[in-house]
Amino acid sequence: MNYKIIVSPIALKNIEEAIEYYIKISKKVALDFFNDYKKTYKALQINPFYQFHDNNYRSF
């Protein structure tokens, strides 16, 4: 069963900015970051029940 993961607009903007920053350093670094993001997203779809970071968010 896959859970629906909601990525907030602020988080999406932060991810895009991080990728743009990493591209300036190295395209490989940017690609590694993006691949890690995709793996984490997929892992959360399968099991979103990670430790609470605060009252509203869980951290992975």
Buried (B, 14 or more C-beta within 10 A) or exposed (E): EEEEEEEEEEEEEEBEEBBEEBBEEEEEBBEEBBEEBEEEEEEBEEEEEEEEEEEEEEEE
